Amino acid sequence: FEPSHALARGLTCQDTRICLDLGLEDARLEAYFHGKNIPLNSDIRSTAWMLVTLEGHPLGWGKAVAGVLKNFYPHGLRLV
């Protein structure tokens, strides 16, 4: 199962089990928009889909794998 980007855009952190809420000053935000993997600061060590949000507004999905968020932001939307 791989959740769609359209699904992510219609959800909030309250709708998901795990959410990564980034702020405008967070350096990980730029990395997410560029399609890079993001190290997680949490104790999530199992594999899980996470909703990535910007101050509560949904951006897309990431997959937490062994303390790293694998980026699933659509290739066509990434900053180059």
PDB file of N, CA, C and O in Angstrom:
ATOM      1  N   PHE A   1       0.841  -1.181   0.000  1.00  0.00           N
ATOM      2  CA  PHE A   1       0.000   0.000   0.000  1.00  0.00           C
ATOM      3  C   PHE A   1       0.881   1.237   0.000  1.00  0.00           C
ATOM      4  O   PHE A   1       1.778   1.362   0.834  1.00  0.00           O
ATOM      5  N   GLU A   2       0.632   2.156  -0.933  1.00  0.00           N
ATOM      6  CA  GLU A   2       1.297   3.450  -0.949  1.00  0.00           C
ATOM      7  C   GLU A   2       0.224   4.527  -1.056  1.00  0.00           C
ATOM      8  O   GLU A   2      -0.453   4.614  -2.080  1.00  0.00           O
ATOM      9  N   PRO A   3       0.054   5.350  -0.023  1.00  0.00           N
ATOM     10  CA  PRO A   3      -0.996   6.378  -0.058  1.00  0.00           C
ATOM     11  C   PRO A   3      -0.688   7.427  -1.115  1.00  0.00           C
ATOM     12  O   PRO A   3       0.476   7.729  -1.379  1.00  0.00           O
ATOM     13  N   SER A   4      -1.730   7.979  -1.717  1.00  0.00           N
ATOM     14  CA  SER A   4      -1.560   8.964  -2.775  1.00  0.00           C
ATOM     15  C   SER A   4      -1.304  10.360  -2.199  1.00  0.00           C
ATOM     16  O   SER A   4      -1.640  10.658  -1.053  1.00  0.00           O
ATOM     17  N   HIS A   5      -0.705  11.190  -3.026  1.00  0.00           N
ATOM     18  CA  HIS A   5      -0.440  12.564  -2.637  1.00  0.00           C
ATOM     19  C   HIS A   5      -1.760  13.319  -2.431  1.00  0.00           C
ATOM     20  O   HIS A   5      -1.869  14.153  -1.532  1.00  0.00           O
ATOM     21  N   ALA A   6      -2.756  13.022  -3.266  1.00  0.00           N
ATOM     22  CA  ALA A   6      -4.061  13.675  -3.145  1.00  0.00           C
ATOM     23  C   ALA A   6      -4.703  13.371  -1.793  1.00  0.00           C
ATOM     24  O   ALA A   6      -5.339  14.242  -1.198  1.00  0.00           O
ATOM     25  N   LEU A   7      -4.543  12.155  -1.312  1.00  0.00           N
ATOM     26  CA  LEU A   7      -5.067  11.798   0.014  1.00  0.00           C
ATOM     27  C   LEU A   7      -4.410  12.636   1.094  1.00  0.00           C
ATOM     28  O   LEU A   7      -5.083  13.144   1.990  1.00  0.00           O
ATOM     29  N   ALA A   8      -3.096  12.780   1.009  1.00  0.00           N
ATOM     30  CA  ALA A   8      -2.364  13.562   2.011  1.00  0.00           C
ATOM     31  C   ALA A   8      -2.871  14.992   2.065  1.00  0.00           C
ATOM     32  O   ALA A   8      -2.976  15.572   3.146  1.00  0.00           O
ATOM     33  N   ARG A   9      -3.185  15.566   0.915  1.00  0.00           N
ATOM     34  CA  ARG A   9      -3.614  16.966   0.868  1.00  0.00           C
ATOM     35  C   ARG A   9      -4.973  17.189   1.525  1.00  0.00           C
ATOM     36  O   ARG A   9      -5.337  18.327   1.820  1.00  0.00           O
ATOM     37  N   GLY A  10      -5.724  16.115   1.758  1.00  0.00           N
ATOM     38  CA  GLY A  10      -7.032  16.245   2.377  1.00  0.00           C
ATOM     39  C   GLY A  10      -7.070  15.869   3.844  1.00  0.00           C
ATOM     40  O   GLY A  10      -8.143  15.832   4.446  1.00  0.00           O
ATOM     41  N   LEU A  11      -5.904  15.586   4.435  1.00  0.00           N
ATOM     42  CA  LEU A  11      -5.848  15.145   5.829  1.00  0.00           C
ATOM     43  C   LEU A  11      -5.213  16.200   6.723  1.00  0.00           C
ATOM     44  O   LEU A  11      -4.620  17.168   6.247  1.00  0.00           O
ATOM     45  N   THR A  12      -5.350  15.995   8.018  1.00  0.00           N
ATOM     46  CA  THR A  12      -4.651  16.805   9.015  1.00  0.00           C
ATOM     47  C   THR A  12      -3.908  15.858   9.946  1.00  0.00           C
ATOM     48  O   THR A  12      -4.080  14.641   9.866  1.00  0.00           O
ATOM     49  N   CYS A  13      -3.098  16.401  10.813  1.00  0.00           N
ATOM     50  CA  CYS A  13      -2.360  15.567  11.775  1.00  0.00           C
ATOM     51  C   CYS A  13      -3.314  14.764  12.657  1.00  0.00           C
ATOM     52  O   CYS A  13      -2.981  13.654  13.072  1.00  0.00           O
ATOM     53  N   GLN A  14      -4.477  15.302  12.945  1.00  0.00           N
ATOM     54  CA  GLN A  14      -5.443  14.609  13.790  1.00  0.00           C
ATOM     55  C   GLN A  14      -6.025  13.382  13.090  1.00  0.00           C
ATOM     56  O   GLN A  14      -6.542  12.478  13.747  1.00  0.00           O
ATOM     57  N   ASP A  15      -5.944  13.349  11.758  1.00  0.00           N
ATOM     58  CA  ASP A  15      -6.497  12.228  10.992  1.00  0.00           C
ATOM     59  C   ASP A  15      -5.528  11.058  10.866  1.00  0.00           C
ATOM     60  O   ASP A  15      -5.924   9.984  10.413  1.00  0.00           O
ATOM     61  N   THR A  16      -4.277  11.238  11.254  1.00  0.00           N
ATOM     62  CA  THR A  16      -3.263  10.201  11.082  1.00  0.00           C
ATOM     63  C   THR A  16      -2.672   9.782  12.419  1.00  0.00           C
ATOM     64  O   THR A  16      -2.762  10.503  13.413  1.00  0.00           O
ATOM     65  N   ARG A  17      -2.069   8.608  12.421  1.00  0.00           N
ATOM     66  CA  ARG A  17      -1.411   8.122  13.638  1.00  0.00           C
ATOM     67  C   ARG A  17      -0.123   8.873  13.915  1.00  0.00           C
ATOM     68  O   ARG A  17       0.156   9.258  15.050  1.00  0.00           O
ATOM     69  N   ILE A  18       0.670   9.081  12.846  1.00  0.00           N
ATOM     70  CA  ILE A  18       1.980   9.709  12.989  1.00  0.00           C
ATOM     71  C   ILE A  18       2.069  10.887  12.033  1.00  0.00           C
ATOM     72  O   ILE A  18       1.695  10.783  10.864  1.00  0.00           O
ATOM     73  N   CYS A  19       2.568  12.010  12.540  1.00  0.00           N
ATOM     74  CA  CYS A  19       2.641  13.226  11.733  1.00  0.00           C
ATOM     75  C   CYS A  19       3.948  13.944  12.043  1.00  0.00           C
ATOM     76  O   CYS A  19       4.387  13.988  13.192  1.00  0.00           O
ATOM     77  N   LEU A  20       4.561  14.501  11.016  1.00  0.00           N
ATOM     78  CA  LEU A  20       5.744  15.343  11.188  1.00  0.00           C
ATOM     79  C   LEU A  20       5.342  16.757  10.802  1.00  0.00           C
ATOM     80  O   LEU A  20       5.146  17.052   9.623  1.00  0.00           O
ATOM     81  N   ASP A  21       5.220  17.634  11.795  1.00  0.00           N
ATOM     82  CA  ASP A  21       4.810  19.011  11.558  1.00  0.00           C
ATOM     83  C   ASP A  21       6.057  19.892  11.543  1.00  0.00           C
ATOM     84  O   ASP A  21       6.733  20.046  12.560  1.00  0.00           O
ATOM     85  N   LEU A  22       6.353  20.466  10.381  1.00  0.00           N
ATOM     86  CA  LEU A  22       7.518  21.327  10.218  1.00  0.00           C
ATOM     87  C   LEU A  22       7.104  22.783  10.313  1.00  0.00           C
ATOM     88  O   LEU A  22       5.962  23.134  10.014  1.00  0.00           O
ATOM     89  N   GLY A  23       8.027  23.621  10.728  1.00  0.00           N
ATOM     90  CA  GLY A  23       7.790  25.057  10.779  1.00  0.00           C
ATOM     91  C   GLY A  23       8.545  25.764   9.661  1.00  0.00           C
ATOM     92  O   GLY A  23       9.408  25.167   9.017  1.00  0.00           O
ATOM     93  N   LEU A  24       8.226  27.013   9.433  1.00  0.00           N
ATOM     94  CA  LEU A  24       8.882  27.773   8.366  1.00  0.00           C
ATOM     95  C   LEU A  24      10.390  27.917   8.580  1.00  0.00           C
ATOM     96  O   LEU A  24      11.147  28.003   7.613  1.00  0.00           O
ATOM     97  N   GLU A  25      10.822  27.944   9.820  1.00  0.00           N
ATOM     98  CA  GLU A  25      12.243  28.107  10.135  1.00  0.00           C
ATOM     99  C   GLU A  25      12.979  26.777  10.223  1.00  0.00           C
ATOM    100  O   GLU A  25      14.188  26.764  10.457  1.00  0.00           O
ATOM    101  N   ASP A  26      12.295  25.679  10.043  1.00  0.00           N
ATOM    102  CA  ASP A  26      12.892  24.348  10.156  1.00  0.00           C
ATOM    103  C   ASP A  26      13.690  24.032   8.894  1.00  0.00           C
ATOM    104  O   ASP A  26      13.142  24.084   7.793  1.00  0.00           O
ATOM    105  N   ALA A  27      14.971  23.704   9.033  1.00  0.00           N
ATOM    106  CA  ALA A  27      15.832  23.401   7.885  1.00  0.00           C
ATOM    107  C   ALA A  27      15.364  22.153   7.145  1.00  0.00           C
ATOM    108  O   ALA A  27      15.657  21.983   5.962  1.00  0.00           O
ATOM    109  N   ARG A  28      14.638  21.280   7.840  1.00  0.00           N
ATOM    110  CA  ARG A  28      14.154  20.055   7.198  1.00  0.00           C
ATOM    111  C   ARG A  28      13.076  20.339   6.162  1.00  0.00           C
ATOM    112  O   ARG A  28      12.835  19.511   5.283  1.00  0.00           O
ATOM    113  N   LEU A  29      12.421  21.500   6.248  1.00  0.00           N
ATOM    114  CA  LEU A  29      11.380  21.858   5.284  1.00  0.00           C
ATOM    115  C   LEU A  29      11.962  21.976   3.880  1.00  0.00           C
ATOM    116  O   LEU A  29      11.400  21.425   2.933  1.00  0.00           O
ATOM    117  N   GLU A  30      13.066  22.676   3.732  1.00  0.00           N
ATOM    118  CA  GLU A  30      13.707  22.828   2.421  1.00  0.00           C
ATOM    119  C   GLU A  30      14.165  21.468   1.895  1.00  0.00           C
ATOM    120  O   GLU A  30      14.024  21.183   0.706  1.00  0.00           O
ATOM    121  N   ALA A  31      14.706  20.637   2.767  1.00  0.00           N
ATOM    122  CA  ALA A  31      15.138  19.307   2.352  1.00  0.00           C
ATOM    123  C   ALA A  31      13.950  18.493   1.843  1.00  0.00           C
ATOM    124  O   ALA A  31      14.079  17.753   0.868  1.00  0.00           O
ATOM    125  N   TYR A  32      12.800  18.623   2.493  1.00  0.00           N
ATOM    126  CA  TYR A  32      11.608  17.888   2.064  1.00  0.00           C
ATOM    127  C   TYR A  32      11.170  18.350   0.677  1.00  0.00           C
ATOM    128  O   TYR A  32      10.854  17.518  -0.173  1.00  0.00           O
ATOM    129  N   PHE A  33      11.146  19.655   0.434  1.00  0.00           N
ATOM    130  CA  PHE A  33      10.738  20.180  -0.868  1.00  0.00           C
ATOM    131  C   PHE A  33      11.726  19.821  -1.983  1.00  0.00           C
ATOM    132  O   PHE A  33      11.359  19.813  -3.158  1.00  0.00           O
ATOM    133  N   HIS A  34      12.956  19.529  -1.622  1.00  0.00           N
ATOM    134  CA  HIS A  34      13.959  19.109  -2.608  1.00  0.00           C
ATOM    135  C   HIS A  34      13.973  17.595  -2.807  1.00  0.00           C
ATOM    136  O   HIS A  34      14.726  17.088  -3.638  1.00  0.00           O
ATOM    137  N   GLY A  35      13.152  16.875  -2.059  1.00  0.00           N
ATOM    138  CA  GLY A  35      13.056  15.429  -2.230  1.00  0.00           C
ATOM    139  C   GLY A  35      14.094  14.636  -1.461  1.00  0.00           C
ATOM    140  O   GLY A  35      14.286  13.451  -1.732  1.00  0.00           O
ATOM    141  N   LYS A  36      14.759  15.253  -0.519  1.00  0.00           N
ATOM    142  CA  LYS A  36      15.799  14.573   0.252  1.00  0.00           C
ATOM    143  C   LYS A  36      15.199  13.842   1.447  1.00  0.00           C
ATOM    144  O   LYS A  36      14.131  14.201   1.942  1.00  0.00           O
ATOM    145  N   ASN A  37      15.906  12.812   1.900  1.00  0.00           N
ATOM    146  CA  ASN A  37      15.500  12.102   3.111  1.00  0.00           C
ATOM    147  C   ASN A  37      15.809  12.976   4.320  1.00  0.00           C
ATOM    148  O   ASN A  37      16.733  13.789   4.292  1.00  0.00           O
ATOM    149  N   ILE A  38      15.024  12.797   5.383  1.00  0.00           N
ATOM    150  CA  ILE A  38      15.132  13.638   6.566  1.00  0.00           C
ATOM    151  C   ILE A  38      15.381  12.764   7.791  1.00  0.00           C
ATOM    152  O   ILE A  38      14.621  11.828   8.037  1.00  0.00           O
ATOM    153  N   PRO A  39      16.434  13.049   8.570  1.00  0.00           N
ATOM    154  CA  PRO A  39      16.615  12.314   9.822  1.00  0.00           C
ATOM    155  C   PRO A  39      15.520  12.708  10.817  1.00  0.00           C
ATOM    156  O   PRO A  39      15.164  13.880  10.934  1.00  0.00           O
ATOM    157  N   LEU A  40      15.003  11.725  11.518  1.00  0.00           N
ATOM    158  CA  LEU A  40      13.934  11.979  12.487  1.00  0.00           C
ATOM    159  C   LEU A  40      14.515  12.141  13.879  1.00  0.00           C
ATOM    160  O   LEU A  40      15.456  11.440  14.251  1.00  0.00           O
ATOM    161  N   ASN A  41      13.953  13.066  14.648  1.00  0.00           N
ATOM    162  CA  ASN A  41      14.395  13.326  16.017  1.00  0.00           C
ATOM    163  C   ASN A  41      13.597  12.538  17.035  1.00  0.00           C
ATOM    164  O   ASN A  41      13.651  12.828  18.231  1.00  0.00           O
ATOM    165  N   SER A  42      12.859  11.546  16.573  1.00  0.00           N
ATOM    166  CA  SER A  42      11.962  10.844  17.490  1.00  0.00           C
ATOM    167  C   SER A  42      12.413   9.405  17.688  1.00  0.00           C
ATOM    168  O   SER A  42      13.430   8.970  17.149  1.00  0.00           O
ATOM    169  N   ASP A  43      11.637   8.688  18.468  1.00  0.00           N
ATOM    170  CA  ASP A  43      11.931   7.291  18.768  1.00  0.00           C
ATOM    171  C   ASP A  43      11.273   6.337  17.784  1.00  0.00           C
ATOM    172  O   ASP A  43      11.185   5.141  18.059  1.00  0.00           O
ATOM    173  N   ILE A  44      10.813   6.833  16.651  1.00  0.00           N
ATOM    174  CA  ILE A  44      10.161   5.979  15.664  1.00  0.00           C
ATOM    175  C   ILE A  44      11.235   5.147  14.974  1.00  0.00           C
ATOM    176  O   ILE A  44      12.025   5.673  14.190  1.00  0.00           O
ATOM    177  N   ARG A  45      11.263   3.876  15.260  1.00  0.00           N
ATOM    178  CA  ARG A  45      12.258   2.979  14.680  1.00  0.00           C
ATOM    179  C   ARG A  45      11.620   1.935  13.775  1.00  0.00           C
ATOM    180  O   ARG A  45      12.326   1.201  13.083  1.00  0.00           O
ATOM    181  N   SER A  46      10.294   1.861  13.774  1.00  0.00           N
ATOM    182  CA  SER A  46       9.619   0.897  12.915  1.00  0.00           C
ATOM    183  C   SER A  46       9.247   1.583  11.599  1.00  0.00           C
ATOM    184  O   SER A  46       9.343   2.805  11.484  1.00  0.00           O
ATOM    185  N   THR A  47       8.831   0.807  10.626  1.00  0.00           N
ATOM    186  CA  THR A  47       8.419   1.349   9.339  1.00  0.00           C
ATOM    187  C   THR A  47       6.981   1.837   9.447  1.00  0.00           C
ATOM    188  O   THR A  47       6.094   1.085   9.851  1.00  0.00           O
ATOM    189  N   ALA A  48       6.750   3.098   9.085  1.00  0.00           N
ATOM    190  CA  ALA A  48       5.407   3.677   9.175  1.00  0.00           C
ATOM    191  C   ALA A  48       5.284   4.836   8.206  1.00  0.00           C
ATOM    192  O   ALA A  48       6.251   5.567   7.991  1.00  0.00           O
ATOM    193  N   TRP A  49       4.104   5.018   7.613  1.00  0.00           N
ATOM    194  CA  TRP A  49       3.818   6.177   6.783  1.00  0.00           C
ATOM    195  C   TRP A  49       3.540   7.365   7.685  1.00  0.00           C
ATOM    196  O   TRP A  49       2.836   7.233   8.687  1.00  0.00           O
ATOM    197  N   MET A  50       4.086   8.526   7.342  1.00  0.00           N
ATOM    198  CA  MET A  50       3.884   9.741   8.124  1.00  0.00           C
ATOM    199  C   MET A  50       3.354  10.842   7.219  1.00  0.00           C
ATOM    200  O   MET A  50       3.810  11.007   6.087  1.00  0.00           O
ATOM    201  N   LEU A  51       2.400  11.582   7.723  1.00  0.00           N
ATOM    202  CA  LEU A  51       1.941  12.777   7.032  1.00  0.00           C
ATOM    203  C   LEU A  51       2.900  13.906   7.384  1.00  0.00           C
ATOM    204  O   LEU A  51       3.197  14.124   8.558  1.00  0.00           O
ATOM    205  N   VAL A  52       3.382  14.621   6.381  1.00  0.00           N
ATOM    206  CA  VAL A  52       4.271  15.760   6.603  1.00  0.00           C
ATOM    207  C   VAL A  52       3.445  17.019   6.400  1.00  0.00           C
ATOM    208  O   VAL A  52       2.788  17.188   5.373  1.00  0.00           O
ATOM    209  N   THR A  53       3.488  17.907   7.400  1.00  0.00           N
ATOM    210  CA  THR A  53       2.698  19.133   7.339  1.00  0.00           C
ATOM    211  C   THR A  53       3.595  20.346   7.577  1.00  0.00           C
ATOM    212  O   THR A  53       4.680  20.241   8.149  1.00  0.00           O
ATOM    213  N   LEU A  54       3.116  21.477   7.129  1.00  0.00           N
ATOM    214  CA  LEU A  54       3.774  22.755   7.387  1.00  0.00           C
ATOM    215  C   LEU A  54       2.831  23.574   8.244  1.00  0.00           C
ATOM    216  O   LEU A  54       1.831  24.105   7.760  1.00  0.00           O
ATOM    217  N   GLU A  55       3.159  23.671   9.515  1.00  0.00           N
ATOM    218  CA  GLU A  55       2.336  24.393  10.488  1.00  0.00           C
ATOM    219  C   GLU A  55       0.871  23.978  10.385  1.00  0.00           C
ATOM    220  O   GLU A  55      -0.029  24.818  10.398  1.00  0.00           O
ATOM    221  N   GLY A  56       0.648  22.666  10.281  1.00  0.00           N
ATOM    222  CA  GLY A  56      -0.694  22.110  10.262  1.00  0.00           C
ATOM    223  C   GLY A  56      -1.292  21.907   8.887  1.00  0.00           C
ATOM    224  O   GLY A  56      -2.324  21.248   8.761  1.00  0.00           O
ATOM    225  N   HIS A  57      -0.674  22.456   7.848  1.00  0.00           N
ATOM    226  CA  HIS A  57      -1.182  22.310   6.479  1.00  0.00           C
ATOM    227  C   HIS A  57      -0.476  21.141   5.795  1.00  0.00           C
ATOM    228  O   HIS A  57       0.754  21.101   5.770  1.00  0.00           O
ATOM    229  N   PRO A  58      -1.226  20.194   5.242  1.00  0.00           N
ATOM    230  CA  PRO A  58      -0.612  18.981   4.689  1.00  0.00           C
ATOM    231  C   PRO A  58       0.240  19.272   3.452  1.00  0.00           C
ATOM    232  O   PRO A  58      -0.138  20.057   2.582  1.00  0.00           O
ATOM    233  N   LEU A  59       1.410  18.609   3.402  1.00  0.00           N
ATOM    234  CA  LEU A  59       2.310  18.723   2.259  1.00  0.00           C
ATOM    235  C   LEU A  59       2.370  17.433   1.458  1.00  0.00           C
ATOM    236  O   LEU A  59       2.339  17.459   0.227  1.00  0.00           O
ATOM    237  N   GLY A  60       2.454  16.313   2.148  1.00  0.00           N
ATOM    238  CA  GLY A  60       2.589  15.031   1.464  1.00  0.00           C
ATOM    239  C   GLY A  60       2.990  13.943   2.431  1.00  0.00           C
ATOM    240  O   GLY A  60       2.821  14.079   3.642  1.00  0.00           O
ATOM    241  N   TRP A  61       3.530  12.852   1.884  1.00  0.00           N
ATOM    242  CA  TRP A  61       3.880  11.676   2.677  1.00  0.00           C
ATOM    243  C   TRP A  61       5.378  11.485   2.793  1.00  0.00           C
ATOM    244  O   TRP A  61       6.161  11.948   1.964  1.00  0.00           O
ATOM    245  N   GLY A  62       5.737  10.797   3.832  1.00  0.00           N
ATOM    246  CA  GLY A  62       7.078  10.285   4.021  1.00  0.00           C
ATOM    247  C   GLY A  62       6.940   8.932   4.686  1.00  0.00           C
ATOM    248  O   GLY A  62       5.924   8.644   5.318  1.00  0.00           O
ATOM    249  N   LYS A  63       7.957   8.103   4.544  1.00  0.00           N
ATOM    250  CA  LYS A  63       7.921   6.784   5.170  1.00  0.00           C
ATOM    251  C   LYS A  63       9.075   6.696   6.156  1.00  0.00           C
ATOM    252  O   LYS A  63      10.242   6.777   5.773  1.00  0.00           O
ATOM    253  N   ALA A  64       8.737   6.530   7.420  1.00  0.00           N
ATOM    254  CA  ALA A  64       9.746   6.414   8.468  1.00  0.00           C
ATOM    255  C   ALA A  64      10.332   5.007   8.423  1.00  0.00           C
ATOM    256  O   ALA A  64       9.618   4.013   8.555  1.00  0.00           O
ATOM    257  N   VAL A  65      11.642   4.947   8.236  1.00  0.00           N
ATOM    258  CA  VAL A  65      12.354   3.670   8.196  1.00  0.00           C
ATOM    259  C   VAL A  65      13.640   3.837   9.001  1.00  0.00           C
ATOM    260  O   VAL A  65      14.536   4.579   8.600  1.00  0.00           O
ATOM    261  N   ALA A  66      13.725   3.156  10.115  1.00  0.00           N
ATOM    262  CA  ALA A  66      14.935   3.134  10.951  1.00  0.00           C
ATOM    263  C   ALA A  66      15.445   4.539  11.282  1.00  0.00           C
ATOM    264  O   ALA A  66      16.637   4.815  11.143  1.00  0.00           O
ATOM    265  N   GLY A  67      14.550   5.421  11.718  1.00  0.00           N
ATOM    266  CA  GLY A  67      14.955   6.747  12.165  1.00  0.00           C
ATOM    267  C   GLY A  67      15.164   7.776  11.058  1.00  0.00           C
ATOM    268  O   GLY A  67      15.634   8.882  11.321  1.00  0.00           O
ATOM    269  N   VAL A  68      14.816   7.417   9.816  1.00  0.00           N
ATOM    270  CA  VAL A  68      14.949   8.336   8.683  1.00  0.00           C
ATOM    271  C   VAL A  68      13.609   8.421   7.966  1.00  0.00           C
ATOM    272  O   VAL A  68      12.932   7.410   7.786  1.00  0.00           O
ATOM    273  N   LEU A  69      13.227   9.630   7.556  1.00  0.00           N
ATOM    274  CA  LEU A  69      12.007   9.812   6.790  1.00  0.00           C
ATOM    275  C   LEU A  69      12.361   9.750   5.310  1.00  0.00           C
ATOM    276  O   LEU A  69      13.025  10.648   4.792  1.00  0.00           O
ATOM    277  N   LYS A  70      11.922   8.699   4.628  1.00  0.00           N
ATOM    278  CA  LYS A  70      12.114   8.561   3.185  1.00  0.00           C
ATOM    279  C   LYS A  70      11.085   9.452   2.509  1.00  0.00           C
ATOM    280  O   LYS A  70       9.893   9.355   2.800  1.00  0.00           O
ATOM    281  N   ASN A  71      11.529  10.306   1.622  1.00  0.00           N
ATOM    282  CA  ASN A  71      10.692  11.330   1.028  1.00  0.00           C
ATOM    283  C   ASN A  71       9.829  10.765  -0.096  1.00  0.00           C
ATOM    284  O   ASN A  71      10.349  10.129  -1.013  1.00  0.00           O
ATOM    285  N   PHE A  72       8.530  10.989  -0.035  1.00  0.00           N
ATOM    286  CA  PHE A  72       7.598  10.590  -1.073  1.00  0.00           C
ATOM    287  C   PHE A  72       6.874  11.804  -1.663  1.00  0.00           C
ATOM    288  O   PHE A  72       5.765  11.681  -2.183  1.00  0.00           O
ATOM    289  N   TYR A  73       7.511  12.978  -1.577  1.00  0.00           N
ATOM    290  CA  TYR A  73       6.966  14.175  -2.223  1.00  0.00           C
ATOM    291  C   TYR A  73       7.051  13.948  -3.729  1.00  0.00           C
ATOM    292  O   TYR A  73       8.101  13.522  -4.210  1.00  0.00           O
ATOM    293  N   PRO A  74       5.989  14.214  -4.496  1.00  0.00           N
ATOM    294  CA  PRO A  74       5.986  13.910  -5.937  1.00  0.00           C
ATOM    295  C   PRO A  74       7.154  14.566  -6.683  1.00  0.00           C
ATOM    296  O   PRO A  74       7.477  15.731  -6.453  1.00  0.00           O
ATOM    297  N   HIS A  75       7.768  13.806  -7.566  1.00  0.00           N
ATOM    298  CA  HIS A  75       8.932  14.282  -8.322  1.00  0.00           C
ATOM    299  C   HIS A  75       8.637  15.560  -9.101  1.00  0.00           C
ATOM    300  O   HIS A  75       9.490  16.444  -9.174  1.00  0.00           O
ATOM    301  N   GLY A  76       7.458  15.671  -9.677  1.00  0.00           N
ATOM    302  CA  GLY A  76       7.105  16.840 -10.471  1.00  0.00           C
ATOM    303  C   GLY A  76       6.928  18.113  -9.661  1.00  0.00           C
ATOM    304  O   GLY A  76       6.927  19.205 -10.230  1.00  0.00           O
ATOM    305  N   LEU A  77       6.780  17.999  -8.349  1.00  0.00           N
ATOM    306  CA  LEU A  77       6.583  19.169  -7.487  1.00  0.00           C
ATOM    307  C   LEU A  77       7.860  19.584  -6.748  1.00  0.00           C
ATOM    308  O   LEU A  77       7.904  20.641  -6.119  1.00  0.00           O
ATOM    309  N   ARG A  78       8.881  18.755  -6.829  1.00  0.00           N
ATOM    310  CA  ARG A  78      10.115  19.035  -6.091  1.00  0.00           C
ATOM    311  C   ARG A  78      10.847  20.243  -6.660  1.00  0.00           C
ATOM    312  O   ARG A  78      10.797  20.517  -7.859  1.00  0.00           O
ATOM    313  N   LEU A  79      11.529  20.960  -5.766  1.00  0.00           N
ATOM    314  CA  LEU A  79      12.369  22.092  -6.178  1.00  0.00           C
ATOM    315  C   LEU A  79      13.684  21.551  -6.699  1.00  0.00           C
ATOM    316  O   LEU A  79      14.237  20.597  -6.152  1.00  0.00           O
ATOM    317  N   VAL A  80      14.172  22.159  -7.745  1.00  0.00           N
ATOM    318  CA  VAL A  80      15.456  21.709  -8.307  1.00  0.00           C
ATOM    319  C   VAL A  80      16.537  22.714  -8.033  1.00  0.00           C
ATOM    320  O   VAL A  80      17.685  22.509  -8.429  1.00  0.00           O
TER     321      VAL A  80
END
